[in-house]
Amino acid sequence: MLWYKFDETSGNSAADSSGNGRTGTLAIIGGGNAAFSTTHQVGTGSLRLTGTSATDGGYVVIPASLADMGATTEVTFACWVRVSTLGNWSRVFDFGFGRDAGYIFLAVDQDQTTPDAPRFGISKVSYDDQQSIDMASPTPLSTGAWHHFAVVLAAGATYTGTLYLDGSAVGSNSTMTLRPSDLATTTNNWLGRSQFAEDLMYDGRLDDFRIYKRALTSAEITTLYQVR
């Protein structure tokens, strides 16, 4: 449904290679920056987002919600990241309406496990009803190195959500019930920026960001991880 290769060499538009025409727009707040880079893991380039605080950073505006894309039930997110600085609750992606108004996200770092580690979360209303996927053995993400993330939400009224890191399943939640369809048409659809104003902006690189409207198998996730 969406595929940003980030192989551009200039400008502020990220082409959608899925064929659906959902061009992303690079944006900044405060003293942040967003620019294409020849440093890459897949293809010929990547996106460098420079975030130094909650009010200084670069991000990408995605022009459609998951519901508008057709990802209402099963969905898979996949992306390469190379984090420069771990920021508490800094996001790879976040689709939502703002704080305490419903969101779906992947954070590279959070402070609710010991030690801090990545987390996926989805909420219909606020943090109080959030359903999360944490690593079974929480491990901080290493900086300055490429890592492949994937999040898979499977079928079923009650279903299993799985978090993959570098081709392997590292966490799951078998009692999930919330889906993108519960959020309907979100208004803030971002890479590198959180719905929560106090969360730090993402600082690092993104490459080969994909969204599928089905649950990829573990073998397919392994294949994605091997494309580099």
Backbone as CSV, one residue per row, in Angstrom:
resi,resn,N_x,N_y,N_z,CA_x,CA_y,CA_z,C_x,C_y,C_z
1,MET,0.814,-1.207,0.000,0.000,0.000,0.000,0.846,1.255,0.000
2,LEU,2.053,1.166,0.553,2.949,2.314,0.638,4.386,1.794,0.652
3,TRP,5.264,2.482,-0.094,6.658,2.038,-0.159,7.548,3.233,-0.466
4,TYR,8.241,3.693,0.553,9.203,4.771,0.382,10.608,4.168,0.329
5,LYS,11.238,4.241,-0.844,12.617,3.758,-0.979,13.616,4.777,-0.459
6,PHE,13.228,6.059,-0.475,14.107,7.152,-0.061,15.397,7.185,-0.881
7,ASP,15.265,6.947,-2.176,16.418,6.983,-3.074,16.580,8.326,-3.779
8,GLU,15.769,9.314,-3.406,15.897,10.645,-3.997,17.236,11.271,-3.617
9,THR,17.658,12.224,-4.403,18.924,12.913,-4.135,18.726,14.361,-3.693
10,SER,17.527,14.885,-3.832,17.264,16.269,-3.427,15.759,16.467,-3.305
11,GLY,15.372,17.674,-2.860,13.962,18.019,-2.751,13.366,17.602,-1.420
12,ASN,12.043,17.786,-1.319,11.352,17.451,-0.076,10.189,16.491,-0.297
13,SER,10.248,15.708,-1.385,9.210,14.735,-1.682,9.785,13.328,-1.737
14,ALA,9.112,12.389,-1.064,9.506,10.984,-1.079,8.504,10.223,-1.937
15,ALA,8.967,9.673,-3.048,8.086,8.983,-3.984,7.554,7.685,-3.374
16,ASP,6.308,7.378,-3.723,5.673,6.139,-3.293,5.851,5.092,-4.386
17,SER,6.723,4.123,-4.165,7.018,3.111,-5.173,6.013,1.962,-5.177
18,SER,4.951,2.066,-4.370,3.906,1.038,-4.391,3.000,1.189,-5.601
19,GLY,3.087,2.360,-6.265,2.213,2.627,-7.392,0.915,3.309,-7.008
20,ASN,0.743,3.627,-5.725,-0.499,4.240,-5.253,-0.437,5.761,-5.172
21,GLY,0.726,6.334,-5.488,0.824,7.788,-5.558,0.753,8.511,-4.233
22,ARG,1.097,7.848,-3.148,1.024,8.480,-1.830,2.380,9.112,-1.489
23,THR,2.709,10.170,-2.171,3.988,10.850,-2.004,4.108,11.434,-0.608
24,GLY,5.236,11.171,0.058,5.482,11.739,1.364,6.147,13.094,1.248
25,THR,5.934,13.952,2.238,6.514,15.296,2.250,7.429,15.451,3.448
26,LEU,8.679,15.831,3.191,9.625,16.076,4.276,9.281,17.403,4.944
27,ALA,9.345,17.411,6.266,9.001,18.612,7.028,9.933,18.735,8.220
28,ILE,10.003,19.925,8.790,10.834,20.154,9.970,10.065,20.991,10.984
29,ILE,10.469,20.852,12.241,10.002,21.763,13.289,11.230,22.273,14.025
30,GLY,11.161,23.525,14.472,12.275,24.127,15.190,13.545,24.097,14.373
31,GLY,14.643,23.663,14.993,15.935,23.634,14.325,16.291,22.285,13.747
32,GLY,15.286,21.454,13.465,15.556,20.131,12.929,15.853,20.144,11.446
33,ASN,16.088,18.935,10.896,16.370,18.826,9.469,15.894,17.477,8.951
34,ALA,15.528,17.460,7.674,15.137,16.235,6.975,15.723,16.314,5.578
35,ALA,16.559,15.348,5.218,17.230,15.405,3.923,17.591,13.999,3.465
36,PHE,17.665,13.820,2.147,18.062,12.535,1.586,19.579,12.383,1.681
37,SER,20.020,11.136,1.819,21.430,10.842,2.009,21.828,9.656,1.134
38,THR,23.082,9.639,0.706,23.572,8.507,-0.080,23.979,7.337,0.809
39,THR,24.059,7.553,2.117,24.262,6.440,3.045,22.986,5.622,3.074
40,HIS,23.067,4.324,2.829,21.850,3.537,2.672,22.064,2.090,3.080
41,GLN,20.960,1.394,3.240,20.976,-0.038,3.471,20.375,-0.792,2.285
42,VAL,19.372,-0.185,1.646,18.719,-0.756,0.476,18.706,0.296,-0.625
43,GLY,18.897,-0.122,-1.875,18.834,0.824,-2.976,20.046,1.731,-3.032
44,THR,19.787,3.048,-3.243,20.896,3.992,-3.418,20.888,5.135,-2.409
45,GLY,19.893,5.199,-1.551,19.833,6.305,-0.611,18.958,5.998,0.584
46,SER,18.919,6.934,1.516,18.070,6.832,2.692,17.631,8.230,3.090
47,LEU,16.844,8.311,4.133,16.393,9.599,4.655,17.074,9.861,5.984
48,ARG,17.688,11.035,6.116,18.323,11.442,7.370,17.430,12.444,8.081
49,LEU,16.963,12.056,9.259,16.167,12.944,10.095,17.012,13.349,11.290
50,THR,17.140,14.649,11.502,17.947,15.160,12.601,17.034,15.713,13.681
51,GLY,16.969,15.008,14.802,16.169,15.443,15.929,17.028,15.630,17.153
52,THR,16.879,16.757,17.820,17.688,17.035,19.002,16.850,17.254,20.261
53,SER,15.538,17.388,20.098,14.658,17.595,21.242,13.225,17.275,20.812
54,ALA,12.274,17.555,21.678,10.873,17.345,21.328,10.349,18.415,20.379
55,THR,11.071,19.525,20.277,10.610,20.646,19.448,11.563,20.972,18.308
56,ASP,12.577,20.138,18.111,13.526,20.336,17.016,13.759,19.003,16.318
57,GLY,13.324,18.909,15.073,13.520,17.658,14.360,12.922,17.679,12.967
58,GLY,13.216,16.634,12.209,12.640,16.457,10.888,11.729,15.244,10.884
59,TYR,10.771,15.225,9.984,9.836,14.104,9.901,9.229,14.043,8.506
60,VAL,8.430,13.018,8.248,7.761,12.856,6.966,6.258,12.851,7.183
61,VAL,5.554,13.621,6.384,4.095,13.640,6.416,3.584,12.660,5.367
62,ILE,2.851,11.648,5.794,2.237,10.682,4.892,0.833,11.195,4.562
63,PRO,0.452,11.255,3.279,-0.783,11.934,2.903,-2.070,11.124,3.057
64,ALA,-2.011,9.986,3.736,-3.221,9.180,3.895,-3.162,8.405,5.199
65,SER,-4.315,8.179,5.797,-4.397,7.355,6.987,-4.346,5.882,6.592
66,LEU,-4.137,5.015,7.570,-4.151,3.580,7.286,-5.515,3.151,6.763
67,ALA,-6.589,3.728,7.326,-7.934,3.386,6.865,-8.141,3.776,5.410
68,ASP,-7.650,4.952,5.023,-7.790,5.393,3.636,-6.968,4.519,2.687
69,MET,-5.866,3.957,3.190,-5.051,3.063,2.371,-5.685,1.686,2.214
70,GLY,-6.610,1.350,3.099,-7.217,0.027,3.056,-6.676,-0.931,4.092
71,ALA,-5.815,-0.433,4.967,-5.267,-1.270,6.040,-6.158,-1.142,7.258
72,THR,-7.247,-1.870,7.264,-8.214,-1.749,8.351,-8.144,-2.914,9.333
73,THR,-7.682,-4.073,8.874,-7.605,-5.247,9.757,-6.168,-5.747,9.819
74,GLU,-5.807,-6.709,8.966,-4.422,-7.173,8.937,-3.527,-6.092,8.341
75,VAL,-2.327,-5.991,8.891,-1.383,-4.991,8.377,0.035,-5.396,8.765
76,THR,0.991,-5.024,7.908,2.412,-5.231,8.209,3.161,-3.937,7.932
77,PHE,3.973,-3.524,8.882,4.890,-2.395,8.715,6.302,-2.958,8.655
78,ALA,7.136,-2.416,7.773,8.536,-2.855,7.699,9.414,-1.667,7.345
79,CYS,10.608,-1.608,7.965,11.484,-0.469,7.731,12.884,-0.764,8.257
80,TRP,13.884,-0.201,7.579,15.247,-0.188,8.098,15.472,1.115,8.858
81,VAL,16.140,1.026,9.999,16.476,2.218,10.784,17.954,2.181,11.135
82,ARG,18.534,3.350,11.228,19.895,3.495,11.753,19.865,4.683,12.693
83,VAL,19.701,4.400,13.965,19.521,5.437,14.972,20.865,6.056,15.333
84,SER,20.908,7.371,15.326,22.126,8.081,15.747,22.124,8.316,17.252
85,THR,20.977,8.769,17.767,20.827,9.011,19.198,19.497,8.450,19.651
86,LEU,19.494,7.575,20.647,18.246,7.042,21.166,17.515,8.127,21.950
87,GLY,16.303,8.426,21.536,15.485,9.415,22.226,14.275,8.742,22.835
88,ASN,14.002,9.023,24.105,12.894,8.367,24.790,11.572,8.587,24.059
89,TRP,10.958,7.488,23.633,9.684,7.469,22.924,9.768,8.040,21.508
90,SER,10.961,8.208,20.946,11.048,8.709,19.570,10.511,7.662,18.613
91,ARG,9.808,8.114,17.587,9.012,7.241,16.736,9.673,6.924,15.405
92,VAL,9.477,5.673,14.962,9.701,5.332,13.563,8.492,5.807,12.775
93,PHE,7.296,5.425,13.225,6.060,5.918,12.618,5.022,6.152,13.699
94,ASP,4.042,6.998,13.382,2.947,7.281,14.304,1.775,7.828,13.493
95,PHE,0.664,7.098,13.501,-0.571,7.529,12.849,-1.580,7.815,13.954
96,GLY,-2.137,9.034,14.003,-3.080,9.322,15.075,-3.741,10.668,14.951
97,PHE,-4.331,11.091,16.072,-5.055,12.359,16.141,-4.420,13.325,17.122
98,GLY,-3.383,12.891,17.824,-2.798,13.711,18.868,-2.830,12.962,20.185
99,ARG,-2.304,13.582,21.198,-2.224,12.960,22.519,-3.608,12.584,23.036
100,ASP,-3.732,11.374,23.572,-4.970,10.893,24.188,-6.163,10.969,23.249
101,ALA,-5.910,10.665,21.964,-7.006,10.721,20.998,-6.949,9.564,20.002
102,GLY,-6.136,8.559,20.265,-6.021,7.416,19.376,-4.786,7.491,18.505
103,TYR,-4.028,6.383,18.433,-2.790,6.371,17.656,-2.313,4.932,17.484
104,ILE,-1.396,4.748,16.523,-0.709,3.482,16.308,0.734,3.819,15.975
105,PHE,1.704,3.214,16.690,3.080,3.700,16.580,4.096,2.584,16.772
106,LEU,5.334,2.891,16.363,6.511,2.100,16.708,7.561,3.059,17.243
107,ALA,8.013,2.821,18.476,9.043,3.651,19.102,10.346,2.860,19.195
108,VAL,11.463,3.525,18.941,12.759,2.845,19.020,13.243,2.715,20.452
109,ASP,12.614,3.451,21.375,13.057,3.448,22.766,11.891,3.877,23.642
110,GLN,11.713,3.183,24.769,10.675,3.570,25.728,11.140,3.169,27.120
111,ASP,10.558,3.792,28.146,11.068,3.613,29.501,10.147,2.783,30.396
112,GLN,9.329,1.921,29.794,8.394,1.116,30.575,8.880,-0.308,30.803
113,THR,10.021,-0.668,30.234,10.626,-1.971,30.496,12.028,-1.753,31.068
114,THR,12.598,-2.815,31.588,13.961,-2.741,32.117,14.817,-3.790,31.419
115,PRO,15.793,-3.359,30.609,16.115,-1.961,30.274,15.139,-1.401,29.232
116,ASP,15.340,-0.132,28.882,14.548,0.481,27.811,14.730,-0.319,26.531
117,ALA,13.691,-0.349,25.698,13.745,-1.130,24.461,12.657,-0.643,23.516
118,PRO,12.655,-1.093,22.267,11.595,-0.706,21.324,10.215,-1.187,21.787
119,ARG,9.177,-0.505,21.302,7.790,-0.905,21.593,6.884,-0.523,20.440
120,PHE,5.916,-1.407,20.139,4.796,-1.081,19.266,3.569,-0.876,20.139
121,GLY,2.724,0.095,19.766,1.514,0.314,20.532,0.373,0.806,19.670
122,ILE,-0.843,0.491,20.089,-2.049,0.989,19.430,-3.072,1.323,20.503
123,SER,-3.737,2.451,20.347,-4.725,2.909,21.310,-5.902,3.534,20.580
124,LYS,-7.090,3.281,21.075,-8.295,3.892,20.494,-8.621,5.229,21.147
125,VAL,-8.231,5.376,22.402,-8.587,6.583,23.149,-7.361,7.249,23.757
126,SER,-6.653,6.541,24.617,-5.536,7.149,25.329,-4.565,6.068,25.761
127,TYR,-3.532,6.482,26.494,-2.534,5.528,26.971,-3.172,4.435,27.828
128,ASP,-4.276,4.754,28.503,-4.906,3.804,29.422,-5.444,2.564,28.716
129,ASP,-5.807,2.678,27.436,-6.336,1.508,26.733,-5.343,0.972,25.695
130,GLN,-4.099,1.410,25.778,-3.098,1.007,24.791,-2.798,-0.486,24.874
131,GLN,-2.722,-1.121,23.709,-2.273,-2.501,23.597,-0.881,-2.474,22.966
132,SER,0.059,-3.171,23.601,1.458,-3.026,23.221,2.100,-4.363,22.871
133,ILE,3.187,-4.264,22.124,4.070,-5.404,21.888,5.468,-4.976,22.307
134,ASP,5.994,-5.635,23.331,7.344,-5.384,23.807,8.232,-6.583,23.484
135,MET,9.522,-6.392,23.530,10.460,-7.479,23.348,10.341,-8.461,24.513
136,ALA,10.384,-9.753,24.231,10.329,-10.758,25.288,11.516,-10.610,26.237
137,SER,12.662,-10.275,25.667,13.862,-9.969,26.459,14.303,-8.562,26.083
138,PRO,13.798,-7.543,26.794,14.084,-6.160,26.406,15.572,-5.893,26.267
139,THR,15.931,-5.305,25.133,17.315,-4.978,24.829,17.367,-3.619,24.146
140,PRO,18.161,-2.692,24.630,18.258,-1.393,23.957,18.743,-1.561,22.521
141,LEU,18.202,-0.772,21.623,18.630,-0.801,20.229,20.013,-0.167,20.114
142,SER,20.921,-0.825,19.416,22.257,-0.257,19.258,22.215,0.906,18.272
143,THR,23.013,1.918,18.529,23.070,3.088,17.664,24.191,2.935,16.643
144,GLY,24.075,3.702,15.556,25.113,3.699,14.536,25.170,2.444,13.693
145,ALA,24.122,1.613,13.746,24.075,0.377,12.964,22.674,0.206,12.384
146,TRP,22.582,-0.414,11.212,21.295,-0.647,10.582,20.566,-1.803,11.260
147,HIS,19.272,-1.606,11.490,18.398,-2.648,12.037,17.099,-2.665,11.241
148,HIS,16.551,-3.856,11.045,15.294,-3.993,10.329,14.170,-4.291,11.312
149,PHE,13.140,-3.444,11.288,11.945,-3.641,12.098,10.793,-4.115,11.221
150,ALA,9.960,-4.966,11.783,8.678,-5.290,11.164,7.661,-5.510,12.278
151,VAL,6.445,-5.052,12.048,5.325,-5.289,12.958,4.215,-5.930,12.144
152,VAL,3.706,-7.062,12.620,2.663,-7.792,11.906,1.449,-7.947,12.812
153,LEU,0.290,-7.458,12.342,-0.975,-7.653,13.032,-1.775,-8.677,12.242
154,ALA,-2.046,-9.814,12.847,-2.652,-10.944,12.156,-4.174,-10.867,12.164
155,ALA,-4.817,-11.915,11.646,-6.275,-11.962,11.538,-6.896,-12.405,12.871
156,GLY,-8.242,-12.192,12.991,-8.980,-12.652,14.151,-9.532,-11.518,14.980
157,ALA,-10.664,-11.770,15.649,-11.247,-10.770,16.539,-10.294,-10.490,17.699
158,THR,-9.788,-11.562,18.288,-8.635,-11.485,19.187,-7.483,-12.097,18.415
159,TYR,-6.387,-11.378,18.282,-5.339,-11.811,17.370,-3.965,-11.640,18.011
160,THR,-2.956,-12.146,17.320,-1.578,-12.014,17.769,-0.855,-10.942,16.967
161,GLY,-0.237,-10.028,17.662,0.642,-9.051,17.040,2.073,-9.449,17.321
162,THR,2.938,-9.328,16.308,4.322,-9.770,16.452,5.286,-8.663,16.055
163,LEU,6.315,-8.486,16.867,7.382,-7.524,16.598,8.618,-8.290,16.157
164,TYR,9.158,-7.899,15.003,10.371,-8.524,14.469,11.512,-7.516,14.497
165,LEU,12.696,-8.015,14.794,13.907,-7.207,14.730,14.989,-8.020,14.025
166,ASP,15.516,-7.452,12.945,16.562,-8.108,12.156,16.173,-9.518,11.739
167,GLY,14.927,-9.651,11.270,14.448,-10.898,10.688,13.907,-11.920,11.659
168,SER,14.003,-11.661,12.962,13.552,-12.628,13.967,12.448,-12.033,14.834
169,ALA,11.475,-12.864,15.207,10.423,-12.430,16.112,11.021,-12.246,17.502
170,VAL,10.873,-11.053,18.066,11.458,-10.756,19.370,10.406,-10.462,20.428
171,GLY,9.136,-10.385,20.024,8.069,-10.132,20.972,6.714,-10.336,20.336
172,SER,5.703,-10.674,21.152,4.351,-10.860,20.626,3.326,-10.592,21.718
173,ASN,2.104,-10.360,21.280,0.966,-10.181,22.180,-0.200,-10.933,21.557
174,SER,-0.634,-12.001,22.214,-1.676,-12.875,21.655,-3.083,-12.481,22.074
175,THR,-3.238,-11.365,22.786,-4.567,-10.961,23.273,-4.982,-9.602,22.711
176,MET,-4.472,-9.255,21.558,-4.790,-7.955,20.980,-6.174,-7.959,20.329
177,THR,-6.874,-6.831,20.418,-8.195,-6.682,19.806,-8.318,-5.395,18.995
178,LEU,-7.509,-4.382,19.287,-7.583,-3.115,18.563,-6.934,-3.229,17.198
179,ARG,-7.519,-2.538,16.219,-7.019,-2.560,14.846,-7.007,-1.141,14.273
180,PRO,-6.316,-0.938,13.140,-6.355,0.381,12.501,-7.773,0.865,12.217
181,SER,-8.706,-0.056,11.944,-10.091,0.341,11.660,-10.736,1.028,12.856
182,ASP,-10.253,0.742,14.064,-10.787,1.395,15.257,-10.403,2.864,15.322
183,LEU,-9.363,3.240,14.584,-8.914,4.633,14.569,-9.544,5.441,13.443
184,ALA,-10.115,4.725,12.446,-10.721,5.384,11.282,-9.694,6.262,10.570
185,THR,-10.098,7.473,10.147,-9.227,8.337,9.354,-8.405,9.236,10.256
186,THR,-7.155,8.865,10.498,-6.282,9.669,11.342,-5.805,10.908,10.586
187,THR,-5.524,11.959,11.324,-5.152,13.240,10.702,-3.649,13.517,10.745
188,ASN,-2.940,12.908,11.699,-1.495,13.090,11.806,-0.816,11.771,11.459
189,ASN,-0.278,11.679,10.257,0.322,10.438,9.779,1.796,10.707,9.488
190,TRP,2.668,10.256,10.395,4.046,10.727,10.400,5.063,9.599,10.492
191,LEU,6.242,9.863,9.927,7.449,9.100,10.208,8.386,10.009,10.973
192,GLY,8.909,9.532,12.106,9.889,10.305,12.852,9.342,11.288,13.863
193,ARG,8.011,11.336,14.023,7.411,12.290,14.956,6.273,11.628,15.725
194,SER,6.144,11.968,17.000,5.149,11.390,17.890,3.905,12.266,17.994
195,GLN,2.778,11.634,18.354,1.557,12.379,18.659,1.702,13.143,19.981
196,PHE,2.633,12.699,20.819,2.838,13.316,22.132,3.892,14.412,22.008
197,ALA,3.531,15.631,22.309,4.414,16.783,22.090,5.696,16.714,22.906
198,GLU,5.678,15.969,24.012,6.871,15.908,24.855,7.860,14.819,24.424
199,ASP,7.472,13.954,23.495,8.369,12.888,23.047,9.441,13.445,22.119
200,LEU,10.642,12.881,22.223,11.757,13.357,21.417,11.571,12.994,19.945
201,MET,12.017,13.870,19.072,11.993,13.607,17.642,13.034,12.539,17.298
202,TYR,12.766,11.760,16.261,13.683,10.712,15.829,14.980,11.321,15.305
203,ASP,16.101,10.717,15.691,17.409,11.172,15.228,18.147,9.986,14.602
204,GLY,18.221,9.981,13.274,18.882,8.885,12.580,18.399,8.776,11.150
205,ARG,18.589,7.597,10.570,18.207,7.356,9.180,17.062,6.358,9.089
206,LEU,16.255,6.494,8.028,15.208,5.538,7.687,15.432,5.091,6.252
207,ASP,15.123,3.834,5.963,15.257,3.325,4.598,14.210,2.248,4.357
208,ASP,13.713,2.200,3.126,12.827,1.137,2.655,11.616,0.936,3.566
209,PHE,10.835,1.990,3.758,9.645,1.927,4.609,8.473,1.385,3.804
210,ARG,7.838,0.326,4.318,6.743,-0.338,3.604,5.548,-0.586,4.523
211,ILE,4.346,-0.523,3.926,3.125,-0.943,4.614,2.369,-1.884,3.684
212,TYR,1.979,-3.042,4.217,1.170,-4.019,3.489,-0.190,-4.157,4.174
213,LYS,-1.247,-4.385,3.404,-2.558,-4.593,4.006,-2.850,-6.086,4.179
214,ARG,-1.859,-6.793,4.642,-2.007,-8.197,5.020,-0.904,-8.531,6.018
215,ALA,-1.045,-9.668,6.657,-0.051,-10.110,7.624,1.004,-10.940,6.903
216,LEU,2.203,-10.396,6.751,3.279,-11.152,6.134,3.688,-12.315,7.043
217,THR,4.121,-13.399,6.420,4.593,-14.544,7.182,5.997,-14.290,7.709
218,SER,6.423,-15.136,8.631,7.781,-14.990,9.159,8.817,-15.193,8.058
219,ALA,8.521,-16.082,7.091,9.437,-16.298,5.969,9.534,-15.052,5.103
220,GLU,8.416,-14.355,4.909,8.427,-13.128,4.119,9.183,-12.014,4.844
221,ILE,9.063,-11.954,6.152,9.830,-10.972,6.922,11.326,-11.255,6.783
222,THR,11.696,-12.527,6.837,13.101,-12.895,6.644,13.599,-12.464,5.272
223,THR,12.756,-12.642,4.260,13.130,-12.227,2.909,13.357,-10.729,2.835
224,LEU,12.481,-9.931,3.450,12.659,-8.478,3.488,13.972,-8.108,4.169
225,TYR,14.278,-8.797,5.240,15.508,-8.522,5.980,16.740,-8.820,5.130
226,GLN,16.625,-9.777,4.250,17.765,-10.173,3.425,17.960,-9.274,2.204
227,VAL,16.994,-8.388,1.916,17.124,-7.481,0.766,17.972,-6.291,1.186
228,ARG,19.253,-6.341,0.834,20.166,-5.243,1.181,21.498,-5.454,0.476
